[in-house]
Amino acid sequence: MIDTVIDVRKLGLTFETPDAPVVALQDIDLQIRRGEFVTFIGPSGCGKTTLMRIIADLEQPTSGTVTVNGVSPREARLKRAYGYIFQAAALYPWRNIQRNVELPHEIMGVSKRERAEKARRYLDLVGLKGFEKKFPFQLSGGMQQRASIARALSFDPDLLLMDEPFGALDEITRDRMNEELLRIWGETKKTVIFVTHSIDEAVLLSTRIVIMSARPGRIIDVIDSNLPAVRTLETRETPEAQELAHRIRLGLKAGHSYDEVK
Ligand SMILES: Nc1ncnc2c1ncn2[C@@H]1O[C@H](COP(=O)(O)OP(=O)(O)OP(=O)(O)O)[C@@H](O)[C@H]1O
């Protein structure tokens, strides 16, 4: 099994627009190993989503190379090598939660019994046991987001791409989701790439923090976390965590971007 899950070299993307070219990403070099939890943090517009979209084959770079598990993003996508979780839960309102999780398996021709079993197992993992028959509108935002996480996990991808998945949630729900995610990550040992605007969230979750600068988006610092592997919400209050948060703040400031970050 290849240990380097993501290998990004000299990556750049310039969008051609009617006014002027927009240099979204420049000279990005990044390697992510199996089992890491890597967070991208930086000001709005620095290219975090674009970088994630290139990894997911939703956008093509204009220079440089990317491999996912040793193959091109396109091949990785066709092999369903990753799960992609967006900021807003993308659930079908006319299907109950269980049938939302089942849908992609249904399209792939998985038997009714097998897909029902999968959906139940992953809904249970994200703490939604007992809510299988509810429709999205009957659930809170956090529960809907957990349902989309269950759907992404149900393929058992080794890699999870999470683009500000908890950005729209209130702080209490967000804390719960952070705990939930720490637990799932601890249990499943997946590689996670996570985008956030929150320094606290980056500190709590990551094994490595990638700080990006304002446009053109570049990596200005990569910080290894020295926090213990097993964490709770209280870990954020430890001196080590405070020190890490401070280092992230300094990194963002060095990129002249701190004022734009919450
Ligand atoms: N299709 C596109 N055409 C032109 N410019 C684009 C396109 N997509 C993104 N951009 C620009 O590229 C830059 C990076 O955008 P991106 O969405 O990746 O930033 P981000 O760091 O994820 O921002 P946020 O934190 O606000 O989500 C921005 O300046 C954006 O306006």
PDBQT file of the ligand as one rigid body, heavy atoms in Angstrom, charges set to zero:
ROOT
HETATM    1  N1  LIG A 301     -14.317  29.285 -11.660  1.00  0.00    +0.000 N 
HETATM    2  C1  LIG A 301     -13.638  30.371 -11.249  1.00  0.00    +0.000 A 
HETATM    3  N2  LIG A 301     -13.387  31.389 -12.103  1.00  0.00    +0.000 NA
HETATM    4  C2  LIG A 301     -12.680  32.466 -11.716  1.00  0.00    +0.000 A 
HETATM    5  N3  LIG A 301     -12.162  32.644 -10.470  1.00  0.00    +0.000 NA
HETATM    6  C3  LIG A 301     -12.384  31.667  -9.589  1.00  0.00    +0.000 A 
HETATM    7  C4  LIG A 301     -13.136  30.478  -9.912  1.00  0.00    +0.000 A 
HETATM    8  N4  LIG A 301     -13.198  29.674  -8.801  1.00  0.00    +0.000 NA
HETATM    9  C5  LIG A 301     -12.530  30.332  -7.834  1.00  0.00    +0.000 A 
HETATM   10  N5  LIG A 301     -12.035  31.508  -8.294  1.00  0.00    +0.000 N 
HETATM   11  C6  LIG A 301     -11.212  32.484  -7.544  1.00  0.00    +0.000 C 
HETATM   12  O1  LIG A 301     -10.069  31.791  -7.060  1.00  0.00    +0.000 OA
HETATM   13  C7  LIG A 301      -9.732  32.239  -5.747  1.00  0.00    +0.000 C 
HETATM   14  C8  LIG A 301      -9.721  31.066  -4.784  1.00  0.00    +0.000 C 
HETATM   15  O2  LIG A 301     -11.053  30.639  -4.519  1.00  0.00    +0.000 OA
HETATM   16  P1  LIG A 301     -11.414  29.521  -3.436  1.00  0.00    +0.000 P 
HETATM   17  O3  LIG A 301     -12.882  29.337  -3.450  1.00  0.00    +0.000 OA
HETATM   18  O4  LIG A 301     -10.570  28.338  -3.687  1.00  0.00    +0.000 OA
HETATM   19  O5  LIG A 301     -10.943  30.217  -2.097  1.00  0.00    +0.000 OA
HETATM   20  P2  LIG A 301     -11.165  29.730  -0.585  1.00  0.00    +0.000 P 
HETATM   21  O6  LIG A 301      -9.868  29.925   0.095  1.00  0.00    +0.000 OA
HETATM   22  O7  LIG A 301     -11.757  28.381  -0.561  1.00  0.00    +0.000 OA
HETATM   23  O8  LIG A 301     -12.216  30.814  -0.084  1.00  0.00    +0.000 OA
HETATM   24  P3  LIG A 301     -13.338  30.697   1.079  1.00  0.00    +0.000 P 
HETATM   25  O9  LIG A 301     -12.572  30.547   2.342  1.00  0.00    +0.000 OA
HETATM   26  O10 LIG A 301     -14.040  32.013   0.977  1.00  0.00    +0.000 OA
HETATM   27  O11 LIG A 301     -14.202  29.527   0.735  1.00  0.00    +0.000 OA
HETATM   28  C9  LIG A 301     -10.761  33.308  -5.391  1.00  0.00    +0.000 C 
HETATM   29  O12 LIG A 301     -10.208  34.566  -5.650  1.00  0.00    +0.000 OA
HETATM   30  C10 LIG A 301     -11.921  33.021  -6.313  1.00  0.00    +0.000 C 
HETATM   31  O13 LIG A 301     -12.619  34.205  -6.604  1.00  0.00    +0.000 OA
ENDROOT
TORSDOF 0
